[in-house]
Each structure stands twice: as C-alpha cells, then as structure tokens.
C-alpha cells in the first residue's frame, strides 16, 4: 500500500500525467467535387489527397494519465497557468 501522507501530515495524492501524442488526429475531407453523380463522389472520397489531418480535440483518460494532442495540451497548460494550478499536472511529450 502506498503511504499518501507527507512529512507534515498532509495527505498527498498522485497527480495524473498528461501525455501528448501528435498522431492523435482525424482525417477531414476539405475538397469536394462539383458533381452530382454518386460514382464520382465515391471516387473522390477514396483519394487521400482530398483529406487533411486535423488535431483531435478530445482528451482520453487511460489509467492515471490523460492522452491528448499537443495543441490540446498547450491550451490546457495555458488555462492552468492562468488559474495558478500549473504545478499540479506534469505534461510529458512522447
């Protein structure tokens, strides 16, 4: 069992870590054909050149860690510094 008491008798809880993963992104189609035929639309949807990688703005909780895209981690870090809680969560880059 882990002793959660510090030297001054105050309970200390382990802080969750924030792990940044740059591969957390989703593909969004940004180029669309000006055509009515469904066959042409399907062909355009299959091409990877018509898609862009957009950062996934979700935060996933895995065990005692949060996994998110670096853009989300930077926004979270900025919000924590504004509120004065920056020392609470260590942010790890992978």
ZAKEPA-855697 format. One record per atom (N, C-alpha, C): residue number from 1; x, y, z. Coordinates in nm, 4 decimals, always signed. Example, Ala and Ser with C-alpha at 12.3 -4.5 7.8 and 13.67 -1.06 7.14 Angstrom:
BEGIN
@seq:1 | u:+1.3190 | v:-0.5690 | w:+0.7800
@seq:1 | u:+1.2300 | v:-0.4500 | w:+0.7800
@seq:1 | u:+1.3200 | v:-0.3300 | w:+0.7800
@seq:2 | u:+1.2850 | v:-0.2250 | w:+0.7080
@seq:2 | u:+1.3670 | v:-0.1060 | w:+0.7140
@seq:2 | u:+1.2900 | v:+0.0030 | w:+0.7870
***
This chain:
BEGIN
@seq:1 | u:+0.0837 | v:-0.1177 | w:+0.0000
@seq:1 | u:+0.0000 | v:+0.0000 | w:+0.0000
@seq:1 | u:+0.0883 | v:+0.1240 | w:+0.0000
@seq:2 | u:+0.0468 | v:+0.2244 | w:-0.0725
@seq:2 | u:+0.1224 | v:+0.3480 | w:-0.0846
@seq:2 | u:+0.0837 | v:+0.4417 | w:+0.0289
@seq:3 | u:+0.1852 | v:+0.4964 | w:+0.0965
@seq:3 | u:+0.1596 | v:+0.5931 | w:+0.2024
@seq:3 | u:+0.1362 | v:+0.7297 | w:+0.1390
@seq:4 | u:+0.0165 | v:+0.7829 | w:+0.1571
@seq:4 | u:-0.0192 | v:+0.9099 | w:+0.0953
@seq:4 | u:-0.0037 | v:+1.0267 | w:+0.1917
@seq:5 | u:+0.0735 | v:+1.0091 | w:+0.2969
@seq:5 | u:+0.0927 | v:+1.1155 | w:+0.3936
@seq:5 | u:+0.2322 | v:+1.1740 | w:+0.3763
@seq:6 | u:+0.2421 | v:+1.3044 | w:+0.3686
@seq:6 | u:+0.3717 | v:+1.3693 | w:+0.3547
@seq:6 | u:+0.4360 | v:+1.3837 | w:+0.4927
@seq:7 | u:+0.5509 | v:+1.4480 | w:+0.4998
@seq:7 | u:+0.6220 | v:+1.4632 | w:+0.6266
@seq:7 | u:+0.5502 | v:+1.5566 | w:+0.7232
@seq:8 | u:+0.4637 | v:+1.6445 | w:+0.6734
@seq:8 | u:+0.3921 | v:+1.7380 | w:+0.7594
@seq:8 | u:+0.2546 | v:+1.6856 | w:+0.7999
@seq:9 | u:+0.2209 | v:+1.5625 | w:+0.7609
@seq:9 | u:+0.0928 | v:+1.5053 | w:+0.7974
@seq:9 | u:-0.0201 | v:+1.5391 | w:+0.7025
@seq:10 | u:+0.0095 | v:+1.6045 | w:+0.5906
@seq:10 | u:-0.0916 | v:+1.6407 | w:+0.4920
@seq:10 | u:-0.1011 | v:+1.5281 | w:+0.3901
@seq:11 | u:-0.2232 | v:+1.4910 | w:+0.3530
@seq:11 | u:-0.2388 | v:+1.3845 | w:+0.2541
@seq:11 | u:-0.1986 | v:+1.4336 | w:+0.1165
@seq:12 | u:-0.1190 | v:+1.3525 | w:+0.0474
@seq:12 | u:-0.0711 | v:+1.3854 | w:-0.0856
@seq:12 | u:-0.1264 | v:+1.2808 | w:-0.1814
@seq:13 | u:-0.1897 | v:+1.3259 | w:-0.2888
@seq:13 | u:-0.2454 | v:+1.2353 | w:-0.3876
@seq:13 | u:-0.1614 | v:+1.2430 | w:-0.5141
@seq:14 | u:-0.1344 | v:+1.1278 | w:-0.5769
@seq:14 | u:-0.0551 | v:+1.1315 | w:-0.7003
@seq:14 | u:-0.1318 | v:+1.2018 | w:-0.8116
@seq:15 | u:-0.0667 | v:+1.2964 | w:-0.8772
@seq:15 | u:-0.1309 | v:+1.3736 | w:-0.9843
@seq:15 | u:-0.1298 | v:+1.2939 | w:-1.1133
@seq:16 | u:-0.2364 | v:+1.2991 | w:-1.1906
@seq:16 | u:-0.2356 | v:+1.2317 | w:-1.3207
@seq:16 | u:-0.1417 | v:+1.3027 | w:-1.4174
@seq:17 | u:-0.0838 | v:+1.2278 | w:-1.5072
@seq:17 | u:+0.0085 | v:+1.2831 | w:-1.6059
@seq:17 | u:-0.0681 | v:+1.3144 | w:-1.7341
@seq:18 | u:-0.0188 | v:+1.4130 | w:-1.8077
@seq:18 | u:-0.0737 | v:+1.4445 | w:-1.9388
@seq:18 | u:+0.0297 | v:+1.4032 | w:-2.0414
@seq:19 | u:-0.0057 | v:+1.3077 | w:-2.1261
@seq:19 | u:+0.0845 | v:+1.2560 | w:-2.2287
@seq:19 | u:+0.0391 | v:+1.3126 | w:-2.3626
@seq:20 | u:+0.1316 | v:+1.3763 | w:-2.4338
@seq:20 | u:+0.0966 | v:+1.4315 | w:-2.5649
@seq:20 | u:+0.1322 | v:+1.3311 | w:-2.6735
@seq:21 | u:+0.0410 | v:+1.3141 | w:-2.7660
@seq:21 | u:+0.0595 | v:+1.2215 | w:-2.8782
@seq:21 | u:+0.0236 | v:+1.2957 | w:-3.0065
@seq:22 | u:+0.1255 | v:+1.3306 | w:-3.0884
@seq:22 | u:+0.0954 | v:+1.4085 | w:-3.2103
@seq:22 | u:+0.0188 | v:+1.3313 | w:-3.3160
@seq:23 | u:+0.0128 | v:+1.1996 | w:-3.3043
@seq:23 | u:-0.0611 | v:+1.1212 | w:-3.4043
@seq:23 | u:-0.2107 | v:+1.1174 | w:-3.3775
@seq:24 | u:-0.2554 | v:+1.1787 | w:-3.2684
@seq:24 | u:-0.3988 | v:+1.1847 | w:-3.2407
@seq:24 | u:-0.4616 | v:+1.2922 | w:-3.3280
@seq:25 | u:-0.5025 | v:+1.2544 | w:-3.4450
@seq:25 | u:-0.5670 | v:+1.3469 | w:-3.5374
@seq:25 | u:-0.6710 | v:+1.2701 | w:-3.6177
@seq:26 | u:-0.7618 | v:+1.3436 | w:-3.6762
@seq:26 | u:-0.8637 | v:+1.2793 | w:-3.7589
@seq:26 | u:-0.8578 | v:+1.3384 | w:-3.8988
@seq:27 | u:-0.8980 | v:+1.2584 | w:-3.9947
@seq:27 | u:-0.8970 | v:+1.2998 | w:-4.1349
@seq:27 | u:-1.0301 | v:+1.3660 | w:-4.1686
@seq:28 | u:-1.0228 | v:+1.4868 | w:-4.2226
@seq:28 | u:-1.1423 | v:+1.5615 | w:-4.2593
@seq:28 | u:-1.1320 | v:+1.5963 | w:-4.4069
@seq:29 | u:-1.2388 | v:+1.5637 | w:-4.4807
@seq:29 | u:-1.2387 | v:+1.5935 | w:-4.6231
@seq:29 | u:-1.2608 | v:+1.7428 | w:-4.6417
@seq:30 | u:-1.1688 | v:+1.8076 | w:-4.7152
@seq:30 | u:-1.1798 | v:+1.9505 | w:-4.7365
@seq:30 | u:-1.2028 | v:+1.9857 | w:-4.8827
@seq:31 | u:-1.1825 | v:+1.8908 | w:-4.9705
@seq:31 | u:-1.2031 | v:+1.9139 | w:-5.1127
@seq:31 | u:-1.3213 | v:+1.8296 | w:-5.1581
@seq:32 | u:-1.4204 | v:+1.8925 | w:-5.2179
@seq:32 | u:-1.5385 | v:+1.8207 | w:-5.2639
@seq:32 | u:-1.5577 | v:+1.8455 | w:-5.4135
@seq:33 | u:-1.5992 | v:+1.7427 | w:-5.4866
@seq:33 | u:-1.6205 | v:+1.7625 | w:-5.6299
@seq:33 | u:-1.7512 | v:+1.8380 | w:-5.6557
@seq:34 | u:-1.7522 | v:+1.9108 | w:-5.7665
@seq:34 | u:-1.8749 | v:+1.9783 | w:-5.8085
@seq:34 | u:-1.9392 | v:+1.8859 | w:-5.9122
@seq:35 | u:-2.0070 | v:+1.7868 | w:-5.8609
@seq:35 | u:-2.0645 | v:+1.6850 | w:-5.9476
@seq:35 | u:-2.1852 | v:+1.6247 | w:-5.8790
@seq:36 | u:-2.2789 | v:+1.5721 | w:-5.9567
@seq:36 | u:-2.3988 | v:+1.5129 | w:-5.8996
@seq:36 | u:-2.3922 | v:+1.3610 | w:-5.8913
@seq:37 | u:-2.3058 | v:+1.3004 | w:-5.9708
@seq:37 | u:-2.3014 | v:+1.1549 | w:-5.9777
@seq:37 | u:-2.2410 | v:+1.0950 | w:-5.8500
@seq:38 | u:-2.3075 | v:+0.9951 | w:-5.7953
@seq:38 | u:-2.2577 | v:+0.9308 | w:-5.6739
@seq:38 | u:-2.1292 | v:+0.8536 | w:-5.6999
@seq:39 | u:-2.1127 | v:+0.8048 | w:-5.8202
@seq:39 | u:-1.9915 | v:+0.7304 | w:-5.8552
@seq:39 | u:-1.8687 | v:+0.8205 | w:-5.8442
@seq:40 | u:-1.8798 | v:+0.9425 | w:-5.8918
@seq:40 | u:-1.7687 | v:+1.0373 | w:-5.8853
@seq:40 | u:-1.7435 | v:+1.0787 | w:-5.7404
@seq:41 | u:-1.8506 | v:+1.0974 | w:-5.6636
@seq:41 | u:-1.8353 | v:+1.1328 | w:-5.5230
@seq:41 | u:-1.7623 | v:+1.0241 | w:-5.4453
@seq:42 | u:-1.7932 | v:+0.8983 | w:-5.4748
@seq:42 | u:-1.7249 | v:+0.7867 | w:-5.4075
@seq:42 | u:-1.5777 | v:+0.7820 | w:-5.4445
@seq:43 | u:-1.5462 | v:+0.8094 | w:-5.5705
@seq:43 | u:-1.4056 | v:+0.8091 | w:-5.6135
@seq:43 | u:-1.3276 | v:+0.9212 | w:-5.5440
@seq:44 | u:-1.3892 | v:+1.0365 | w:-5.5288
@seq:44 | u:-1.3222 | v:+1.1470 | w:-5.4602
@seq:44 | u:-1.3016 | v:+1.1156 | w:-5.3131
@seq:45 | u:-1.3982 | v:+1.0465 | w:-5.2544
@seq:45 | u:-1.3872 | v:+1.0139 | w:-5.1117
@seq:45 | u:-1.2768 | v:+0.9124 | w:-5.0858
@seq:46 | u:-1.2383 | v:+0.8335 | w:-5.1838
@seq:46 | u:-1.1332 | v:+0.7329 | w:-5.1666
@seq:46 | u:-0.9933 | v:+0.7918 | w:-5.1745
@seq:47 | u:-0.9789 | v:+0.9078 | w:-5.2375
@seq:47 | u:-0.8463 | v:+0.9671 | w:-5.2553
@seq:47 | u:-0.8000 | v:+1.0355 | w:-5.1278
@seq:48 | u:-0.6769 | v:+1.0062 | w:-5.0887
@seq:48 | u:-0.6237 | v:+1.0660 | w:-4.9656
@seq:48 | u:-0.5821 | v:+1.2116 | w:-4.9847
@seq:49 | u:-0.5644 | v:+1.2565 | w:-5.1093
@seq:49 | u:-0.5227 | v:+1.3949 | w:-5.1315
@seq:49 | u:-0.6362 | v:+1.4936 | w:-5.1050
@seq:50 | u:-0.7582 | v:+1.4450 | w:-5.0887
@seq:50 | u:-0.8723 | v:+1.5317 | w:-5.0622
@seq:50 | u:-0.8990 | v:+1.5482 | w:-4.9130
@seq:51 | u:-0.8114 | v:+1.4957 | w:-4.8290
@seq:51 | u:-0.8294 | v:+1.4990 | w:-4.6843
@seq:51 | u:-0.7140 | v:+1.5721 | w:-4.6181
@seq:52 | u:-0.7419 | v:+1.6315 | w:-4.5029
@seq:52 | u:-0.6409 | v:+1.6950 | w:-4.4192
@seq:52 | u:-0.6471 | v:+1.6345 | w:-4.2807
@seq:53 | u:-0.5316 | v:+1.6305 | w:-4.2149
@seq:53 | u:-0.5264 | v:+1.5830 | w:-4.0765
@seq:53 | u:-0.5539 | v:+1.7015 | w:-3.9839
@seq:54 | u:-0.6575 | v:+1.6883 | w:-3.9021
@seq:54 | u:-0.6967 | v:+1.7915 | w:-3.8075
@seq:54 | u:-0.6752 | v:+1.7361 | w:-3.6674
@seq:55 | u:-0.6163 | v:+1.8132 | w:-3.5752
@seq:55 | u:-0.5938 | v:+1.7623 | w:-3.4397
@seq:55 | u:-0.7236 | v:+1.7207 | w:-3.3722
@seq:56 | u:-0.7186 | v:+1.6063 | w:-3.3051
@seq:56 | u:-0.8334 | v:+1.5581 | w:-3.2290
@seq:56 | u:-0.8391 | v:+1.6378 | w:-3.0990
@seq:57 | u:-0.9480 | v:+1.7078 | w:-3.0748
@seq:57 | u:-0.9581 | v:+1.7981 | w:-2.9610
@seq:57 | u:-1.0092 | v:+1.7287 | w:-2.8345
@seq:58 | u:-1.0139 | v:+1.5972 | w:-2.8343
@seq:58 | u:-1.0604 | v:+1.5234 | w:-2.7173
@seq:58 | u:-0.9431 | v:+1.4873 | w:-2.6273
@seq:59 | u:-0.9729 | v:+1.4672 | w:-2.5001
@seq:59 | u:-0.8746 | v:+1.4202 | w:-2.4026
@seq:59 | u:-0.9199 | v:+1.2828 | w:-2.3572
@seq:60 | u:-0.8312 | v:+1.1838 | w:-2.3721
@seq:60 | u:-0.8619 | v:+1.0462 | w:-2.3361
@seq:60 | u:-0.7949 | v:+1.0125 | w:-2.2039
@seq:61 | u:-0.8670 | v:+0.9440 | w:-2.1143
@seq:61 | u:-0.8118 | v:+0.9036 | w:-1.9849
@seq:61 | u:-0.7776 | v:+0.7565 | w:-1.9907
@seq:62 | u:-0.6504 | v:+0.7253 | w:-1.9710
@seq:62 | u:-0.6028 | v:+0.5874 | w:-1.9691
@seq:62 | u:-0.5293 | v:+0.5673 | w:-1.8373
@seq:63 | u:-0.5813 | v:+0.4800 | w:-1.7520
@seq:63 | u:-0.5288 | v:+0.4551 | w:-1.6175
@seq:63 | u:-0.5186 | v:+0.5872 | w:-1.5402
@seq:64 | u:-0.3969 | v:+0.6266 | w:-1.5030
@seq:64 | u:-0.3789 | v:+0.7503 | w:-1.4272
@seq:64 | u:-0.3152 | v:+0.8585 | w:-1.5145
@seq:65 | u:-0.3446 | v:+0.8562 | w:-1.6436
@seq:65 | u:-0.2850 | v:+0.9522 | w:-1.7359
@seq:65 | u:-0.3904 | v:+1.0019 | w:-1.8349
@seq:66 | u:-0.3707 | v:+1.1238 | w:-1.8795
@seq:66 | u:-0.4540 | v:+1.1818 | w:-1.9834
@seq:66 | u:-0.3717 | v:+1.1880 | w:-2.1112
@seq:67 | u:-0.4295 | v:+1.1434 | w:-2.2228
@seq:67 | u:-0.3610 | v:+1.1431 | w:-2.3515
@seq:67 | u:-0.4346 | v:+1.2396 | w:-2.4433
@seq:68 | u:-0.3580 | v:+1.3309 | w:-2.5060
@seq:68 | u:-0.4198 | v:+1.4286 | w:-2.5949
@seq:68 | u:-0.3174 | v:+1.4759 | w:-2.6972
@seq:69 | u:-0.3662 | v:+1.5509 | w:-2.7955
@seq:69 | u:-0.2812 | v:+1.6102 | w:-2.8990
@seq:69 | u:-0.2021 | v:+1.7265 | w:-2.8371
@seq:70 | u:-0.0813 | v:+1.7577 | w:-2.8874
@seq:70 | u:-0.0031 | v:+1.8684 | w:-2.8307
@seq:70 | u:-0.0743 | v:+2.0040 | w:-2.8343
@seq:71 | u:-0.1603 | v:+2.0264 | w:-2.9322
@seq:71 | u:-0.2362 | v:+2.1520 | w:-2.9381
@seq:71 | u:-0.3292 | v:+2.1624 | w:-2.8170
@seq:72 | u:-0.3938 | v:+2.0520 | w:-2.7832
@seq:72 | u:-0.4834 | v:+2.0494 | w:-2.6681
@seq:72 | u:-0.4030 | v:+2.0631 | w:-2.5391
@seq:73 | u:-0.2863 | v:+1.9990 | w:-2.5332
@seq:73 | u:-0.2018 | v:+2.0082 | w:-2.4138
@seq:73 | u:-0.1537 | v:+2.1508 | w:-2.3915
@seq:74 | u:-0.1189 | v:+2.2215 | w:-2.4995
@seq:74 | u:-0.0756 | v:+2.3607 | w:-2.4847
@seq:74 | u:-0.1894 | v:+2.4502 | w:-2.4364
@seq:75 | u:-0.3100 | v:+2.4267 | w:-2.4880
@seq:75 | u:-0.4259 | v:+2.5037 | w:-2.4430
@seq:75 | u:-0.4562 | v:+2.4749 | w:-2.2962
@seq:76 | u:-0.4422 | v:+2.3487 | w:-2.2568
@seq:76 | u:-0.4649 | v:+2.3099 | w:-2.1181
@seq:76 | u:-0.3583 | v:+2.3710 | w:-2.0275
@seq:77 | u:-0.2334 | v:+2.3705 | w:-2.0736
@seq:77 | u:-0.1244 | v:+2.4300 | w:-1.9965
@seq:77 | u:-0.1475 | v:+2.5800 | w:-1.9777
@seq:78 | u:-0.1969 | v:+2.6474 | w:-2.0823
@seq:78 | u:-0.2242 | v:+2.7904 | w:-2.0736
@seq:78 | u:-0.3364 | v:+2.8189 | w:-1.9736
@seq:79 | u:-0.4411 | v:+2.7366 | w:-1.9755
@seq:79 | u:-0.5509 | v:+2.7551 | w:-1.8811
@seq:79 | u:-0.5054 | v:+2.7287 | w:-1.7381
@seq:80 | u:-0.4154 | v:+2.6310 | w:-1.7192
@seq:80 | u:-0.3671 | v:+2.6016 | w:-1.5850
@seq:80 | u:-0.2780 | v:+2.7125 | w:-1.5318
@seq:81 | u:-0.1977 | v:+2.7753 | w:-1.6177
@seq:81 | u:-0.1134 | v:+2.8852 | w:-1.5720
@seq:81 | u:-0.1966 | v:+3.0079 | w:-1.5367
@seq:82 | u:-0.3047 | v:+3.0306 | w:-1.6109
@seq:82 | u:-0.3909 | v:+3.1446 | w:-1.5806
@seq:82 | u:-0.4624 | v:+3.1261 | w:-1.4471
@seq:83 | u:-0.4984 | v:+3.0012 | w:-1.4151
@seq:83 | u:-0.5694 | v:+2.9762 | w:-1.2900
@seq:83 | u:-0.4742 | v:+2.9523 | w:-1.1727
@seq:84 | u:-0.3437 | v:+2.9380 | w:-1.2010
@seq:84 | u:-0.2465 | v:+2.9195 | w:-1.0942
@seq:84 | u:-0.2268 | v:+2.7764 | w:-1.0501
@seq:85 | u:-0.2654 | v:+2.6781 | w:-1.1311
@seq:85 | u:-0.2534 | v:+2.5372 | w:-1.0961
@seq:85 | u:-0.1511 | v:+2.4647 | w:-1.1828
@seq:86 | u:-0.0495 | v:+2.5300 | w:-1.2331
@seq:86 | u:+0.0422 | v:+2.4677 | w:-1.3282
@seq:86 | u:+0.1257 | v:+2.3579 | w:-1.2643
@seq:87 | u:+0.1556 | v:+2.3658 | w:-1.1376
@seq:87 | u:+0.2394 | v:+2.2651 | w:-1.0736
@seq:87 | u:+0.1673 | v:+2.1349 | w:-1.0445
@seq:88 | u:+0.0389 | v:+2.1291 | w:-1.0728
@seq:88 | u:-0.0398 | v:+2.0107 | w:-1.0358
@seq:88 | u:-0.0218 | v:+1.8947 | w:-1.1332
@seq:89 | u:-0.0127 | v:+1.9224 | w:-1.2629
@seq:89 | u:-0.0099 | v:+1.8162 | w:-1.3617
@seq:89 | u:+0.1195 | v:+1.8188 | w:-1.4427
@seq:90 | u:+0.1995 | v:+1.7124 | w:-1.4365
@seq:90 | u:+0.3181 | v:+1.7063 | w:-1.5235
@seq:90 | u:+0.2762 | v:+1.6707 | w:-1.6645
@seq:91 | u:+0.3299 | v:+1.7413 | w:-1.7644
@seq:91 | u:+0.2956 | v:+1.7178 | w:-1.9038
@seq:91 | u:+0.4144 | v:+1.6508 | w:-1.9714
@seq:92 | u:+0.3947 | v:+1.5305 | w:-2.0248
@seq:92 | u:+0.5002 | v:+1.4518 | w:-2.0862
@seq:92 | u:+0.4814 | v:+1.4481 | w:-2.2365
@seq:93 | u:+0.5872 | v:+1.4639 | w:-2.3109
@seq:93 | u:+0.5824 | v:+1.4530 | w:-2.4570
@seq:93 | u:+0.6334 | v:+1.3166 | w:-2.4989
@seq:94 | u:+0.5669 | v:+1.2570 | w:-2.5983
@seq:94 | u:+0.6121 | v:+1.1253 | w:-2.6485
@seq:94 | u:+0.6624 | v:+1.1384 | w:-2.7892
***
